[in-house]
Amino acid sequence: MDLRHLRYFLCVSEEMHFGRAAQRLGISQPPLSQQIRALEEELGVRLFERTSRRVTLTEVGRMFAPEARATLERAEHAIRTARLAQQGAIGRLAVGFTSSGPFVPRVARTLYDFRQAYPDVELTLRELGRDDQIEEVARRRLDIGIIRSFDRPNLPDGLAAMMLEEEDMRLAVRQDHPFAAQANDPAIIDLQGEPMVFYSAANGAGFNEHFFALCREAGFEPHVVQEAGSLATLLGLVAAGFGATILAHSLTRLHVDNLVYRPLAAPVTSRLWLIHRDDLSPTSQAFRDIILTGSDPS
């Protein structure tokens, strides 16, 4: 059954006049009459009583009208839904991020802008380490990942990565630590023998490996005394005097009592990457466009 037939039927049932209905529909009367007859023949029923003076609905027509209207409304809703989904304006989006991700202005701005531009998209956020995000994106449990890695991440087939930001790292120490007040910026070699606090391997994958390699290049093994599973624990342990740590410059926006952030003498940089599958959904494409351009592409 053609949806056009339902529209024609409903228009005639409302006007009770083929001429006025044809005018309202923007067609001539003969084709309208032909389409109504075609609908009646397809259904095997008579929908209208026609006389030279008037048109009325049959009992069958009266019962058919509300069902036809509901069918047409459902069809139009389905069409709108499909078009919105194609535009990425509805649906679901699961985004993973590292603990430092929301503190990067571009990421925070993107999350805000995306929610403003696409309020009907169900946005789910998950804090995960680099390797876990890569696995979840590959398994289609995440649509987008925002990871931190010094080098281009090693991704399985079907995944792509784009660098978003590159930022210097900072040394975080308790305010009474000698590094907090010394005139010169600390160097990597100055950390030899210093108690250090780092993310656990699951949360610090990539960064830990790179920083430990820098320490080894300087001729020593880092002295790791504690591992933390979260950013709050990491900063809390440093503020409590357990040791120093290295973190992204974006995190220095966090004010923690008794904590001081120092630049390193030779800058150590970290990169933030956007990862996704090659077969981007329209919603994922919309998110990627916003984070890359800094504005709603629509």
C-alpha positions as CSV (number, residue, x, y, z in Angstrom):
1,M,0.0,0.0,0.0
2,D,1.4,3.4,-1.0
3,L,1.5,6.0,1.8
4,R,0.2,8.5,-0.7
5,H,-3.1,6.6,-0.9
6,L,-3.5,7.1,2.9
7,R,-2.8,10.8,2.6
8,Y,-5.3,11.2,-0.2
9,F,-7.9,9.1,1.7
10,L,-7.5,11.2,4.9
11,C,-7.7,14.5,3.0
12,V,-10.9,13.5,1.3
13,S,-12.4,12.2,4.6
14,E,-11.6,15.6,6.2
15,E,-12.9,17.7,3.4
16,M,-15.8,15.4,2.4
17,H,-15.4,16.9,-1.1
18,F,-13.2,15.6,-3.9
19,G,-12.7,19.1,-5.4
20,R,-11.6,20.8,-2.2
21,A,-9.4,17.8,-1.3
22,A,-7.7,17.9,-4.7
23,Q,-7.1,21.6,-4.4
24,R,-5.6,21.1,-0.9
25,L,-3.3,18.3,-2.2
26,G,-2.2,20.3,-5.2
27,I,-3.5,17.8,-7.8
28,S,-6.5,17.7,-10.2
29,Q,-9.7,15.9,-9.2
30,P,-9.6,13.0,-11.7
31,P,-6.3,11.5,-10.5
32,L,-7.5,11.9,-6.9
33,S,-10.7,10.0,-7.6
34,Q,-8.6,7.3,-9.4
35,Q,-6.3,6.9,-6.5
36,I,-9.2,6.5,-4.0
37,R,-10.7,3.8,-6.3
38,A,-7.4,2.1,-6.5
39,L,-7.2,2.1,-2.7
40,E,-10.7,0.7,-2.4
41,E,-9.9,-2.0,-4.9
42,E,-6.7,-3.0,-3.1
43,L,-8.5,-3.2,0.2
44,G,-11.6,-4.9,-1.3
45,V,-13.9,-2.5,0.5
46,R,-15.9,0.7,-0.1
47,L,-14.6,3.7,1.8
48,F,-16.9,6.4,0.5
49,E,-20.6,6.8,-0.5
50,R,-20.6,9.1,-3.5
51,T,-23.7,10.9,-4.8
52,S,-24.1,13.9,-7.1
53,R,-24.5,16.1,-4.1
54,R,-22.2,14.8,-1.4
55,V,-19.5,12.5,-0.3
56,T,-19.7,10.6,3.0
57,L,-17.7,7.9,4.7
58,T,-19.1,4.4,4.8
59,E,-19.0,2.5,8.1
60,V,-15.9,0.8,6.9
61,G,-14.4,4.2,6.0
62,R,-15.1,5.6,9.5
63,M,-13.3,2.6,11.1
64,F,-10.5,2.8,8.6
65,A,-9.8,6.5,9.1
66,P,-8.2,6.5,12.6
67,E,-6.1,3.4,11.7
68,A,-4.9,5.1,8.5
69,R,-4.0,8.2,10.4
70,A,-2.1,6.2,13.0
71,T,-0.3,4.3,10.3
72,L,0.7,7.4,8.4
73,E,1.9,9.1,11.6
74,R,4.0,6.0,12.5
75,A,5.5,5.9,9.0
76,E,6.3,9.6,9.1
77,H,7.9,9.2,12.5
78,A,10.0,6.3,11.2
79,I,11.1,8.4,8.3
80,R,12.1,11.2,10.6
81,T,14.0,8.8,12.9
82,A,15.9,7.3,10.0
83,R,16.9,10.7,8.7
84,L,18.0,11.9,12.2
85,A,20.0,8.8,12.7
86,Q,21.7,9.3,9.4
87,Q,22.6,12.8,10.5
88,G,24.0,11.4,13.8
89,A,21.3,13.5,15.7
90,I,19.9,10.5,17.6
91,G,21.2,7.2,18.8
92,R,23.9,6.2,21.3
93,L,27.6,7.1,21.6
94,A,30.1,5.5,24.0
95,V,33.3,7.4,24.6
96,G,36.3,6.3,26.5
97,F,38.9,8.6,28.0
98,T,41.9,8.6,30.2
99,S,41.8,10.3,33.6
100,S,43.4,13.4,32.3
101,G,41.2,13.6,29.2
102,P,38.4,15.9,30.6
103,F,41.0,18.4,31.9
104,V,42.2,19.0,28.3
105,P,40.3,22.1,27.2
106,R,39.6,20.6,23.7
107,V,38.1,17.5,25.2
108,A,36.0,19.3,27.8
109,R,34.7,21.7,25.1
110,T,33.9,18.9,22.7
111,L,31.8,17.1,25.3
112,Y,29.9,20.3,26.0
113,D,29.4,21.2,22.4
114,F,28.4,17.7,21.4
115,R,25.7,17.6,24.1
116,Q,24.4,21.0,23.0
117,A,24.3,20.1,19.3
118,Y,22.9,16.6,19.8
119,P,20.8,16.5,22.9
120,D,18.9,13.4,21.8
121,V,22.0,11.3,21.6
122,E,22.5,9.1,24.6
123,L,26.2,9.8,25.5
124,T,28.0,7.3,27.8
125,L,31.4,8.1,29.1
126,R,33.9,5.5,30.5
127,E,37.2,6.2,32.2
128,L,39.7,3.5,31.0
129,G,43.4,3.1,30.4
130,R,45.0,3.1,26.9
131,D,45.0,-0.6,26.3
132,D,41.5,-1.2,27.7
133,Q,40.2,1.5,25.4
134,I,41.8,0.1,22.3
135,E,40.3,-3.3,23.1
136,E,36.8,-1.9,23.8
137,V,36.8,0.1,20.6
138,A,37.9,-3.0,18.6
139,R,35.1,-5.0,20.3
140,R,32.5,-2.3,19.5
141,R,31.9,-1.7,23.2
142,L,33.2,1.9,22.7
143,D,32.7,4.0,19.7
144,I,35.4,6.6,20.4
145,G,38.5,6.4,22.6
146,I,40.6,9.3,23.9
147,I,44.0,7.9,24.9
148,R,47.4,9.2,25.9
149,S,50.4,7.8,24.2
150,F,53.9,9.2,23.5
151,D,54.0,7.6,20.0
152,R,51.3,6.6,17.5
153,P,49.4,3.8,19.3
154,N,49.8,0.3,17.9
155,L,46.2,-0.5,16.8
156,P,44.6,-3.7,15.4
157,D,43.3,-3.7,11.8
158,G,40.1,-1.7,11.4
159,L,41.0,1.0,13.9
160,A,42.4,4.5,13.2
161,A,44.1,7.1,15.4
162,M,44.5,10.9,15.0
163,M,46.6,13.1,17.3
164,L,44.6,15.7,19.2
165,E,47.1,17.4,21.5
166,E,50.7,17.4,22.5
167,E,51.6,18.8,25.9
168,D,54.5,19.0,28.2
169,M,54.6,16.9,31.3
170,R,55.1,18.3,34.8
171,L,56.8,17.0,38.0
172,A,54.4,17.0,41.0
173,V,55.9,17.1,44.5
174,R,54.9,17.9,48.0
175,Q,55.4,21.6,48.8
176,D,58.2,20.9,51.3
177,H,60.1,18.7,48.9
178,P,63.5,20.2,47.8
179,F,62.4,20.2,44.2
180,A,59.5,22.6,45.0
181,A,61.8,25.5,45.8
182,Q,65.0,24.9,43.9
183,A,65.9,27.6,41.4
184,N,66.6,25.4,38.4
185,D,63.9,23.1,36.9
186,P,64.5,19.5,37.8
187,A,66.1,17.2,35.2
188,I,65.4,13.5,34.6
189,I,68.7,12.6,36.2
190,D,67.7,14.5,39.3
191,L,65.0,11.8,39.9
192,Q,67.6,9.1,40.4
193,G,66.9,7.5,43.8
194,E,63.8,9.7,44.3
195,P,60.7,7.8,45.6
196,M,58.2,7.9,42.7
197,V,54.4,7.2,42.6
198,F,53.0,6.1,39.2
199,Y,49.7,4.9,37.8
200,S,49.3,1.1,37.9
201,A,50.3,-0.7,34.7
202,A,46.7,-1.0,33.5
203,N,46.1,2.7,33.8
204,G,49.5,4.1,33.0
205,A,50.3,1.9,30.0
206,G,52.3,3.8,27.4
207,F,53.3,6.6,29.7
208,N,55.0,4.5,32.3
209,E,56.9,2.6,29.6
210,H,58.1,5.8,27.9
211,F,59.1,7.6,31.1
212,F,61.0,4.5,32.5
213,A,62.8,4.4,29.2
214,L,63.9,8.0,29.6
215,C,65.2,7.2,33.1
216,R,67.2,4.2,31.8
217,E,68.7,6.4,29.0
218,A,69.8,8.7,31.9
219,G,71.5,5.7,33.5
220,F,69.1,4.7,36.3
221,E,66.0,2.7,37.1
222,P,63.1,4.7,38.6
223,H,62.4,4.0,42.3
224,V,58.7,3.3,42.2
225,V,57.3,3.0,45.8
226,Q,53.6,3.1,45.2
227,E,51.1,2.5,42.3
228,A,47.8,4.3,42.0
229,G,44.6,3.1,40.2
230,S,43.1,6.6,39.9
231,L,44.1,10.2,39.5
232,A,42.8,11.1,42.9
233,T,44.8,8.4,44.6
234,L,47.9,9.4,42.6
235,L,47.8,13.1,43.7
236,G,46.8,12.2,47.2
237,L,49.8,10.0,47.6
238,V,52.1,12.7,46.4
239,A,50.5,15.3,48.6
240,A,51.0,12.8,51.5
241,G,54.7,12.7,50.9
242,F,55.0,9.2,49.5
243,G,57.0,10.4,46.5
244,A,57.0,12.5,43.3
245,T,55.1,11.8,40.1
246,I,55.0,13.0,36.5
247,L,51.7,14.1,34.9
248,A,50.2,16.0,32.0
249,H,50.4,19.8,32.1
250,S,46.6,20.0,31.8
251,L,46.3,18.4,35.2
252,T,48.1,21.3,36.9
253,R,44.7,23.0,36.8
254,L,43.8,20.8,39.7
255,H,44.5,22.5,43.1
256,V,45.6,20.1,45.7
257,D,46.8,21.3,49.1
258,N,50.5,20.8,49.7
259,L,51.2,20.0,46.0
260,V,53.6,21.9,43.7
261,Y,54.0,21.4,40.0
262,R,57.4,22.0,38.3
263,P,58.4,21.9,34.7
264,L,61.2,19.6,33.7
265,A,64.6,21.0,32.5
266,A,64.3,19.0,29.3
267,P,60.7,19.0,28.3
268,V,59.0,15.6,28.2
269,T,55.9,15.6,26.0
270,S,52.8,13.4,25.8
271,R,50.3,13.1,23.0
272,L,46.5,12.7,23.3
273,W,45.0,10.6,20.5
274,L,41.5,10.0,19.2
275,I,40.8,6.4,18.2
276,H,37.9,4.9,16.4
277,R,36.9,2.1,14.0
278,D,37.2,2.7,10.3
279,D,33.5,2.2,9.8
280,L,32.3,5.2,11.7
281,S,28.7,5.6,12.6
282,P,27.0,8.9,11.8
283,T,27.0,9.8,15.5
284,S,30.7,8.9,15.9
285,Q,31.4,11.0,12.8
286,A,29.6,14.0,14.3
287,F,31.7,13.6,17.5
288,R,34.9,13.3,15.6
289,D,34.1,16.4,13.4
290,I,33.4,18.5,16.5
291,I,36.6,17.5,18.3
292,L,38.7,18.0,15.2
293,T,37.2,21.3,14.2
294,G,36.2,22.7,17.5
295,S,32.6,23.4,16.4
296,D,29.4,21.8,15.4
297,P,29.8,20.8,11.7
298,S,26.1,21.1,11.0
